Amino acid sequence: MAKIFCVANQKGGVGKTTTTVNLAAGLAKVGQRVLMVDLDPQGNATMGSGVDKRKLDLTVYDVLLESASVAEARVQSSKLLDAGCSYDILGANRELAGAEVEMVELERREKRLKNALAQVAQDYDFILIDCPPSLSMLTLNGLCCAHGVIVPMQCEYFALEGLADLVNTIKQVHANLNKELAIIGLLRVMFDPRITLQQQVSEQLKERFADKVFNTVIPRNVRLAEAPSYGVPGVVFDPLSKGAQAFVAFAEEMVLRIANQ
């Protein structure tokens, strides 16, 4: 049965999509069966996984409106097959922005994704959901079906403030909609050890959240930033780069952490 994780942070520009696609590729590389769900209308995780969002016949939009099943809408990226990092993708495009309005009057609107993923849970070891930066109906759908939240964050002062907001949101969803939801771990991304402030914030995180902070640290890496323009995760674009190796190490840490729970 698949473990379902949201990659979420209410602060924009912290590397949620980069984390989602590279963790998906890293998990696939270490032998896990993975489905990546793109819940952001921008469709960046879809494009970054080697799938053209403009050519998709069915997307997560159709799944949320129950006009298609996950099994019908999911696709596999041919670009990732040769690298041994292939995973399934439930893609998104601009249509998804309309789902917010259309779902307002629907029954079970916050549980739509949960019900859809339950039908394919046996097919995967991990299901990763890339959430938009706002607390919207789409993000709520992701949080309602997840076993846990992976929080990518930069070690900067404002990131700590955003983290407090996210923790409150997770507590509210846990209390009212999803008793299983918890923070699985905080992932330090775009980390530059030469910057004293980042080292200080990193230490504060470890003091406050202890074992909730992943041991793996993702360094600031140009190759990870270049990869999306080639339509592949950094793990595939340059497997020998420090960023790619860090994400594979993170995937291994995730597998180990879940096995020990």
Phi and psi in degrees as a GROMACS rama.xvg file:
@    title "Ramachandran Plot"
@    xaxis  label "Phi"
@    yaxis  label "Psi"
@TYPE xy
-69.1294  143.831  ALA-2
-92.7751  128.87  LYS-3
-107.525  125.478  ILE-4
-128.796  132.667  PHE-5
-87.9817  138.374  CYS-6
-102.354  106.851  VAL-7
-138.725  148.341  ALA-8
-166.012  128.15  ASN-9
-73.2239  -8.5547  GLN-10
-89.8541  133.513  LYS-11
-80.2362  160.194  GLY-12
70.7105  26.9458  GLY-13
-104.254  4.80159  VAL-14
92.2614  28.5308  GLY-15
-62.702  -49.4041  LYS-16
-67.5104  -42.5603  THR-17
-57.4819  -43.028  THR-18
-64.436  -44.5392  THR-19
-61.8606  -51.1414  THR-20
-71.0719  -35.238  VAL-21
-76.5327  -33.474  ASN-22
-67.3894  -40.5785  LEU-23
-60.0437  -46.2288  ALA-24
-66.1658  -39.5826  ALA-25
-64.5228  -42.6431  GLY-26
-64.0155  -41.5737  LEU-27
-63.0554  -37.4303  ALA-28
-64.8467  -31.9792  LYS-29
-95.6071  18.641  VAL-30
93.6702  14.2056  GLY-31
-94.4027  149.123  GLN-32
-89.5086  122.202  ARG-33
-128.808  138.57  VAL-34
-117.85  128.546  LEU-35
-106.891  123.744  MET-36
-107.07  122.921  VAL-37
-96.5204  109.212  ASP-38
-102.998  11.7046  LEU-39
-103.575  122.142  ASP-40
-55.7088  -20.8257  PRO-41
-67.8924  -23.5259  GLN-42
68.636  23.0318  GLY-43
-66.4631  -37.4351  ASN-44
-67.1142  -32.5103  ALA-45
-65.1472  -51.5322  THR-46
-63.9187  -38.6035  MET-47
-71.3309  -9.12767  GLY-48
-100.977  8.36144  SER-49
87.0471  19.0018  GLY-50
-117.948  130.388  VAL-51
-80.2964  111.063  ASP-52
-63.2198  -24.5731  LYS-53
-75.3636  -16.4188  ARG-54
-105.268  7.18066  LYS-55
-77.3572  129.152  LEU-56
-77.0895  -38.488  ASP-57
-130.839  143.258  LEU-58
-134.762  -176.05  THR-59
-63.299  -23.8938  VAL-60
-57.9811  -46.9975  TYR-61
-66.0488  -33.8523  ASP-62
-68.1139  -43.2778  VAL-63
-65.4941  -33.2645  LEU-64
-89.4799  4.1728  LEU-65
60.508  31.8903  GLU-66
-98.1206  -2.17928  SER-67
-156.206  153.979  ALA-68
-92.3664  166.157  SER-69
-61.6069  -40.4977  VAL-70
-59.9736  -33.8177  ALA-71
-79.3872  -33.4156  GLU-72
-91.693  -21.0945  ALA-73
-71.677  149.821  ARG-74
-134.198  165.151  VAL-75
-117.755  141.996  GLN-76
-86.5075  117.475  SER-77
-68.2157  -25.0751  SER-78
-64.5328  -24.7814  LYS-79
-96.8507  -9.55305  LEU-80
-62.8041  -48.1934  LEU-81
-64.1111  -27.2751  ASP-82
-83.4049  -6.30784  ALA-83
71.9848  24.0717  GLY-84
-122.998  27.65  CYS-85
-76.9735  138.249  SER-86
-141.731  163.599  TYR-87
-84.2605  150.715  ASP-88
-130.105  127.601  ILE-89
-103.305  98.5524  LEU-90
-81.3679  171.665  GLY-91
-140.471  154.241  ALA-92
-146.952  -166.027  ASN-93
-61.4947  -24.5709  ARG-94
-52.4519  -33.0296  GLU-95
-62.1106  -27.4618  LEU-96
-60.212  -32.2084  ALA-97
-73.3902  -19.7372  GLY-98
-62.6624  -32.9371  ALA-99
-54.2744  -48.8799  GLU-100
-72.0623  -42.8933  VAL-101
-68.2796  -26.1466  GLU-102
-85.206  -12.099  MET-103
-55.6006  -40.9112  VAL-104
-97.6142  3.98236  GLU-105
-83.9089  151.904  LEU-106
-73.5374  151.872  GLU-107
52.02  36.1045  ARG-108
-63.1478  -31.2245  ARG-109
-85.113  -7.11813  GLU-110
-110.379  8.5928  LYS-111
-62.4261  -45.1796  ARG-112
-69.0485  -38.6922  LEU-113
-57.9869  -47.4322  LYS-114
-64.4541  -37.837  ASN-115
-68.9343  -43.2877  ALA-116
-70.462  -27.0137  LEU-117
-59.7498  -27.0496  ALA-118
-74.2561  -19.4034  GLN-119
-120.486  8.97325  VAL-120
-59.2433  -29.5992  ALA-121
-72.2595  -17.28  GLN-122
-81.1264  -11.7477  ASP-123
-133.88  158.07  TYR-124
-92.083  -36.8362  ASP-125
-134.483  139.015  PHE-126
-121.888  120.5  ILE-127
-109.882  132.058  LEU-128
-116.391  120.117  ILE-129
-88.6983  110.587  ASP-130
-93.3788  149.66  CYS-131
-68.8605  161.578  PRO-132
-71.3078  -17.3629  PRO-133
-94.5014  158.836  SER-134
-85.9692  87.2658  LEU-135
-112.469  -178.715  SER-136
-62.1047  -30.967  MET-137
-68.3302  -47.7571  LEU-138
-61.3151  -40.0224  THR-139
-61.9152  -39.0584  LEU-140
-61.0115  -40.7668  ASN-141
-64.8458  -46.2914  GLY-142
-66.5775  -31.7277  LEU-143
-71.4021  -22.4218  CYS-144
-105.318  -3.64862  CYS-145
-88.0863  148.396  ALA-146
-82.0151  -23.681  HIS-147
-166.628  170.005  GLY-148
-119.866  130.157  VAL-149
-100.132  124.368  ILE-150
-110.845  103.533  VAL-151
-78.8173  135.072  PRO-152
-151.11  146.096  MET-153
-83.4058  148.349  GLN-154
-84.9609  71.4676  CYS-155
-133.757  162.136  GLU-156
-60.4882  -48.7564  TYR-157
-64.2237  -26.1018  PHE-158
-64.1217  -33.7945  ALA-159
-66.0615  -38.0623  LEU-160
-65.3384  -43.3461  GLU-161
-63.3328  -34.2503  GLY-162
-64.4957  -38.6388  LEU-163
-60.6782  -41.4516  ALA-164
-62.9535  -43.2024  ASP-165
-65.3959  -41.5322  LEU-166
-59.7079  -41.16  VAL-167
-64.1383  -41.1386  ASN-168
-61.7123  -45.264  THR-169
-62.716  -39.0871  ILE-170
-62.2494  -40.5526  LYS-171
-66.7051  -44.1491  GLN-172
-65.6073  -39.6592  VAL-173
-60.7674  -42.4958  HIS-174
-71.0152  -34.8482  ALA-175
-108.843  -26.3488  ASN-176
-130.471  -29.4568  LEU-177
-148.24  98.4488  ASN-178
-68.4863  -16.9151  LYS-179
-83.6801  -16.0032  GLU-180
-69.1412  132.245  LEU-181
-155.463  161.076  ALA-182
-76.0675  119.191  ILE-183
-77.0004  -42.0278  ILE-184
-177.844  159.417  GLY-185
-103.117  128.428  LEU-186
-108.506  118.866  LEU-187
-79.7686  118.249  ARG-188
-119.458  164.169  VAL-189
50.2567  41.2998  MET-190
-86.702  130.551  PHE-191
-121.829  104.887  ASP-192
-65.2422  -12.2775  PRO-193
-76.3597  -17.0289  ARG-194
-92.846  117.199  ILE-195
-58.7994  -41.969  THR-196
-58.7191  -42.0168  LEU-197
-63.9235  -38.8893  GLN-198
-63.9984  -40.8239  GLN-199
-65.3316  -45.2004  GLN-200
-65.1481  -38.413  VAL-201
-59.3622  -42.7784  SER-202
-66.4523  -39.0143  GLU-203
-61.5442  -41.7906  GLN-204
-60.713  -44.9297  LEU-205
-66.3696  -35.8292  LYS-206
-67.3338  -40.6085  GLU-207
-82.7354  -38.8951  ARG-208
-109.559  -6.33628  PHE-209
50.2405  -119.997  ALA-210
-73.7193  -2.12473  ASP-211
-75.8764  -13.4011  LYS-212
-89.214  122.045  VAL-213
-62.2686  144.7  PHE-214
-67.5319  -35.5656  ASN-215
-68.7091  136.689  THR-216
-119.762  131.139  VAL-217
-93.1261  116.132  ILE-218
-75.8356  158.236  PRO-219
-65.3545  123.56  ARG-220
-144.288  123.568  ASN-221
-62.9483  -37.8481  VAL-222
-64.2261  -35.0735  ARG-223
-65.04  -37.7086  LEU-224
-71.5534  -31.309  ALA-225
-77.1865  -29.1978  GLU-226
-55.3664  -43.1923  ALA-227
-57.4806  -31.9049  PRO-228
-68.2076  -16.4227  SER-229
-100.57  1.48732  TYR-230
70.8085  29.8173  GLY-231
-141.964  156.266  VAL-232
-65.885  156.111  PRO-233
-59.362  -30.632  GLY-234
-60.4087  -30.5948  VAL-235
-92.453  -39.4437  VAL-236
-61.2042  -46.7572  PHE-237
-146.029  83.7399  ASP-238
-59.3581  -21.62  PRO-239
-92.0674  -4.24718  LEU-240
-70.1102  156.264  SER-241
-61.3045  -38.0741  LYS-242
-64.0627  -44.8193  GLY-243
-63.6437  -44.5181  ALA-244
-64.5233  -34.8838  GLN-245
-65.6484  -39.748  ALA-246
-70.0571  -34.7506  PHE-247
-65.6842  -40.7694  VAL-248
-63.1902  -37.7828  ALA-249
-65.5653  -40.9869  PHE-250
-59.9017  -43.3552  ALA-251
-63.8775  -38.8717  GLU-252
-65.9267  -38.2458  GLU-253
-61.6274  -47.9734  MET-254
-58.6679  -44.3575  VAL-255
-65.2223  -42.3239  LEU-256
-64.6546  -40.6985  ARG-257
-69.2655  -38.2003  ILE-258
-64.4036  -30.2559  ALA-259
-90.1918  -3.55417  ASN-260
